[in-house]
Amino acid sequence: MSQQQKASQGFPLVPKKITAATWSALSVMAMFSLSDSVYAQEKAAEPSVQKIEITGSSIKRINAETALPVQVINRVEIAKTGATTAEQLLTTLSANTGYTQESASISDKPGSSGLSGANLRGLGVSSTLVLLNGRRLAAFAFGGEGTDLNSIPLSAIERVEVLKDGASAVYGADAVGGVINFITRKDFTGFEASVGGMRTKEGGGGDRTVSLLAGFGDLNKDSYNFFASVQHKKNDQLRTAQRDFAVSAWRPLEARGYPDNFTSANTFPAGMYSVSGKKYLGNPSAPDCAPPASINISGACRFDYQAAADIYPESAKTNLISRATFALDADHTIFAEFTASKNDAKYRLSPTGVNGNTGTSSSAWTYPAGGPFYPAYYVNSAGVKVATDGKAFNVRMRLVPGGARTNGQESDQTRLLLGSEGTIAGWDYNTAFARSVSENTQTLTNGYYDRAKLLAAFRTGKINPFGEQTAEGQALLDSAERNIDGRKGKSTSDVFDARFTREIAQTDAGPIGMATGIEFRREKLEDNSSDEILAGTIYSTSKSRRVSETRDVKAIFTEFEVPLTKELSAQAALRHDSYGGNIGSSTNPKLALRYQPNKDILFRASFGTGFRAPTMKDLDPSSVETSTGGLYFDTIGCAKYNSQCYSDQIPTTESGNPNLKPEKSKQFSFGMVWEPVPSFSATIDYWSVRKTDVIKFAPETLIDTDPAYVEKSITRDSDGYILNWALTAQNQGKETKSGIDINLAYRLKLEGAGKLTTRLSGTLMTKSEQQFAEGSKVFDNLGKWGFEYVTPRWRHRLSADWDVGSWGFTLANSFQLHHEDQQLDPNGKRPTVASYSLWDLQTAYYGFKDIKISGGIMNLANTKPPFSNQTLTYFAGFDSTYVDPRGRSFYIRLNYAFK
């Protein structure tokens, strides 16, 4: 077994009552590992001795199993997951918790952007450092927080190395959660082409993928190599109407016990209100209303906003990656990399809603008496049919005739890197300059309207608030529609770095290795909403603060690998980062020990500190008036003022804070690697991270869990209604997370029946605590839906690969343990969200020359997302932040490789 394979596997000690599948796998693996199987007695041929560099250290070494926990996923293993995007691949990592899925970006929450982001340890997207060939990419243009995984193509990836130990002294002290390094092929020659497609059992959410990879030139013989890979993927939209668990937000028997549940008073046909005030009169379509979108709840027509939305966006993604390498001589090589990606997506939401019952104000939607669609009667909330009085009335209306609100999102990312590596004066060096750019444009493509124009058109009486439009009415609606670029962002990162490494001394225990390096980085962020959106002249748009910031970052690091004895070695590193200004600088150490008393077992431990500066958007003092993404019940307002005794979006003002301090962290880990026989390997690593001065906005769900804390930031009118909730970026209290990573692999050679390889990778969380101010309440989020996402006690991926002859079979299970829900049920109890377990099956055939055919079934049992009563995401009834709503799906892929 190669050392690289060892680094990707592990050994679990798991709690009782996780799953029968997990326990069965553990029992079988443990039994076989101690057996006298034929395969266990065979010794693999010793690989050629070659020093390699592993993520987490700049010092090259022969033994790839380092003092730091690194999980390696090679190209073969990537293919067996069935993933075609970096986002899909990283969802299989048990250490990746609270990640950002592109599908979860379908929302009318302010700032929603379409980001796909990794989140190691659940410490935040901005605390996970994503690298391409060991170097940074530009931050996502909307908000400048984290790296968009859509910019990384899997077609050219050789392997992925996941450093699960945070605050890397080599790559950045800001990598508090860890480092994910995507490593491309370096000297590919030949040609590869692959095509594939996927379809779901219940329709919607399918995809088609084509990728090409070509390279020529042997670096050893020709002194050059060039390769390029391009991948194109199209995804079909998935509508809520195509999945029974998502078709409706109205769940009276399951969801929280508020009278209106997850529905809206802005309905179609419109609701009628008195002009003199906010009194609800009734609806002409009641009591039947107009299902499925408009339904009768407690005598009033309410709009089921979810019935008109998409779960998965329609999108097209194109990625290009290329690399040219030239050997100048035996000691010096120059290289260039160019990567580019383009992601076009369409996010469809419910039609624009208009709250037009605002008394006699100039913004009230008043339908004139005598208008052509003036109703003869309405049905009030008591179910009584009431004749209209011939006077004008106000309405709350959903603009169903205009169709769904549709946001077009175009994300473009490029990176050009020029570098050189080789040997000079006995030092191995690697240096490069890279310019990385992320550009985003969000366009209002349908269903958005100018307030003044639409109000004037409505007051003519020619727009029908209760039914089908005439040609004249539809023309008036269309004339008020606005199709504009609502938000534009550009994030730029210019980086120069240089790294040097060599053996500086010899001891009886072995050589002392040293590495040192410098990094200069200039970051720039421009993120702007349009004038019209910020002025509030367009209905139902999400506002985002305007940001314009630039900063320079300088860093220097040094690292030593010191053998203390033949069995014990130490890795010591020190990194100094300087941001200047109010942020200042910080020096952070890393110390790791590696003890291997014999060839079968290894012990390791590490300690370090971290330093994460605020993002440029956090620091920018700009502010914007927005609203919460979810619907919330104002418990204080209802109890104290008898106001707002219903769930609704709450008006907020978001602002940055130029006085923010950096986050600081301390992390510790220790573990072991055990390989008693060549066929069995296991690792177990305990880790703990403690952050202070945590940079966050108060999460909106805090109004449900700690309303007294939120009340300090709330402004009310004389009747007790919430006018504004001030949300300012703050250095909050502390955040502590700890857990145990478990990895285990067993390989069995079956006489005459091929080879069976079983792997288990799991994370057991032991602590997840959060505090929002010094001395305030400490919240325990372990096994609960916290303030932003679920923190499960246990996640795992279990797989079995059977390779026999020209065939390969893979059966895999992804599992997340049950957790406590966010909201109370109608009985006032906090329910449990069921565990989520998905089984996937893949079959591959290699019998044709140069051709591989593979196909599989994702979500073999067609398992539906468990019911969740959370409110933060756009969707009610399930949690879109971690589930796969597509259901059972079938895929097939054809790969042709010629060398």
Buried (B, 14 or more C-beta within 10 A) or exposed (E): BEBBBBBBBBBBEBEEEBBEBBEEBBEBBBEBBEBEBEBBEEEEEEEEEEEEBBBBBBBBBEBBBBBBBBBBBBBEBBBBBBBBBBBBBBBBBBBBBBBBBBBBBBBBBBBBBBBBBBBBBBBBBBBBBBBBBBBBBBBBBBBBBBBBBBBBBBBBBBBBBBBBBBBBBBBBBBBBBBBBBBBBBBBBBEBBBBBBBBBBEBBBBBBBBBBBBBBEBEBEEEBBBBBBBBBBBBBBBBBBBBBEBBBBBBBEEBBBEBBBBBBBBBBBBBBBBBBEEEEBBBBBBBBEBBEEBBBBBEBBBBBBBBBBBBBBBBBBBBBBBBBBBBBEEEEBBBBBBBBBBBBBBBBBBBBBBBBBBBBEEEEBBBBBEEBEBBBEEBBBBEEEEEEBEEEBBBBBBBBBBBBBBBBBBBBBBBBBBBBBBBEEEEBBBBBBBBBBBBBBBBBBBBBBBBBEBBBEBBBBBBBBBBBEBEEEBBEBBEEBBBEBBBBBBBBBBBBBBBBBBBBEEEEEBBBBBBBBBBBBBBBBBBBBBBEBBBEEBBBBBBBBBBBEBEBEBBBBBBBBBBBBEEBBBBBBBBBBBBBEEEBEBBEBBBBBBBBBEEEEBBBBBBBBBBBBBBBBBBBBEBBBEBBBBBBBBBBBBBEEBEBBBEBBBBBBBBBBBEEBBBBBBBBBBBBBBBBEBBBBBBBBBBBBBBBBBBBBBBBBBBBBBBBEBBBEBBEBEEEBBBEBBBBBBBBBBBBBBBBBBBBBBBBBBBEEEBBBBBBBBBBBBBBBBBBBEEEEEEBEBBBBBBBBBBBBBBBBBBBBBBBEEEEBBBBBBBBBBBBBBBBBBBEEEEBEBBBBBBBBBBBBBBEEEEEBBBBBBBBBEBBBBBBBBBBBBBBBBBBBBBBBBBBBBBBBBBBBBEE
